[in-house]
Amino acid sequence: MNILFLTPQLPYPPRQGTALRNWGLIRGLAERNRVSLLSFLAPGQPPEPAPPLRAACTRIETVPQPTRPLRRRLRDLLLSPLPDMALRLESPAFRDRLTAWLAEEHFDVVHIEGIECAPYLDLLEAARPRPFILFDNHNCEYRLQQRAFQADLRNPLRWHGAAYSFIQWQRLRRYEAQVCRRADRVAAVSEEDASALRALVPGLEPLLLPNGIHLADYPPDLPAAPGLGDAALVFTGKMDFRPNVDGVLWFARQVLPRIRAEAPQAHLWVVGQSPHRRLEPLHTDSAVTLTGEVADTRPYIAGAAVYVAPLRAGGGTRLKLLEAMALQRAVVATPLGAEGFPVRDGVELLLADDAEGFARAVVGLLRDPQRRAALGVAGRRFVAAGYDWQTLIPLLESAYR
């Protein structure tokens, strides 16, 4: 099959969730199909695609991500009926390139990777012959904003964020439903997301396509990054993403002091690009290290005594959990942080929903290396059983027919 991907940024190197998923799909599909990529180029990304991406794709072209001045964003917030995500990547240059590609070549399938690329549906619908359109909904976006609203509402200092999320939640309900109705097939990453989409669009039957990894890329004996120490607590993620920011701040302020009262050597490593300004106070905390962007997050995960996922907002499923379990790290997560995976508390990882319980779980693991090792082995077994792209890609290919 001849397949075209539309992505919000180049998916290589795969350093955060969206890129990890998109690279996994492209890499897996390219083994038996012809794959082309029309992508936005995020700030700081090199314009020349990396060799692995070039090898996987028959054709690649990029357009710089557009910029939206604050004045325009405020105007759109007040006057546009569309959610911010439908406006973020509106680009005449991308529209022109997609029009040209569709005129030059017929694609059997077009993947719209994430709701930010959905504004280009009209060009796909007008193409003759019309391609099969798959909308890969990386998160159930309206539910993500609903949860962000609920989380920010608890903190008076974040009420401005709650107001923004409330507006986006309502607009996304309408827009996300429209996108799902127009696509030939919708992919969801978890049964929870699929259920939320069915509530939006009665009769919709999303393809359940979980986030996955190439397990061979995560050997359990991967060398750890130097300097982490024996009691490293590691979190990885894009650090301007609101659920990640909220989770790290909650952990650093509410959970970490409780842990260090019992295990003074514990140290939190926050590994990820673009740390938000809300995280600036953590730079002065001697118990916390914010690395910023790193070339590869896997050595940091491999060096974790305990991998933590203290998420209290968001949706979808977290690739970071798959990475940590594949590397046989012991994981402590909130129930929301582990949502979408049929994991069992005390078997593949530990779950805790409040600061006291989270701290108690981490301290217990720091004191029990055998328990950490047993959770790590069970976690890797869980990933191997259902989340390797080698298993998932054939499910996707069958959905095209």
Helices and strands as residue ranges (DSSP letters): E 2-7, H 17-29, E 34-41, H 51-56, E 59-64, H 70-79, G 84-86, H 92-104, E 109-113, G 115-120, H 121-126, E 132-137, H 141-153, G 156-158, H 159-182, E 185-188, H 191-200, E 207-208, G 215-217, E 232-236, H 242-250, I 251-255, H 256-262, E 267-271, G 277-284, E 288-292, H 298-302, E 306-309, H 319-326, E 331-333, E 350-351, H 355-366, H 369-386, H 389-399
